[in-house]
Each structure stands twice: as structure tokens, then as C-alpha cells.
Amino acid sequence: MKCTWRFVLKIVGLSLAVAGLICVIIGFWDKLAEDVSGAAESLRSKRRSRYPEFDDYDDDFYE
């Protein structure tokens, strides 16, 4: 009987932790989206600067 209660409490605790994580993600969604788009733009600019000799050929390739 003791093991059953421990198992139930572990499931409840895990469920509450997952629900809290989902709430944090939803609450900070706009800031997370800004960070992801900023990181993507940073990677694009690094990729562009890797080949500077080709910069004048196709300017709208990466946009």
C-alpha cells in the first residue's frame, strides 16, 4: 500500500511540474520567439560573412 501512494505522488508531482513548465513557456512565448528569431538572424549573418567574395552576386538569396 505504501508503494502505491508513493507512485501516485510521483505521478502527481510530475504532472504538476509539466503543467508549470507549460505555463512558463506560454507566459514567455513572445520573448522566446524574439530570442529564436534573433539567433536565426545571427546565424544567417554569419553564413553571409563566410563568403564575402560572393556578396555582390545575389543579394536577395538569403532573405
URSUL-V97434 format. One record per residue. RES is the residue in three letters. NEAR is the number of other C-alpha atoms within 10 Angstrom. Layout:
res=RES near=NEAR
res=RES near=NEAR
This chain:
res=MET near=5
res=LYS near=6
res=CYS near=8
res=THR near=9
res=TRP near=10
res=ARG near=11
res=PHE near=11
res=VAL near=11
res=LEU near=12
res=LYS near=12
res=ILE near=12
res=VAL near=12
res=GLY near=12
res=LEU near=12
res=SER near=12
res=LEU near=12
res=ALA near=12
res=VAL near=12
res=ALA near=12
res=GLY near=12
res=LEU near=12
res=ILE near=11
res=CYS near=12
res=VAL near=11
res=ILE near=13
res=ILE near=11
res=GLY near=11
res=PHE near=10
res=TRP near=12
res=ASP near=11
res=LYS near=11
res=LEU near=13
res=ALA near=11
res=GLU near=11
res=ASP near=12
res=VAL near=12
res=SER near=12
res=GLY near=12
res=ALA near=12
res=ALA near=12
res=GLU near=12
res=SER near=12
res=LEU near=12
res=ARG near=13
res=SER near=12
res=LYS near=11
res=ARG near=12
res=ARG near=15
res=SER near=12
res=ARG near=10
res=TYR near=9
res=PRO near=9
res=GLU near=8
res=PHE near=11
res=ASP near=12
res=ASP near=7
res=TYR near=8
res=ASP near=8
res=ASP near=10
res=ASP near=6
res=PHE near=8
res=TYR near=9
res=GLU near=5
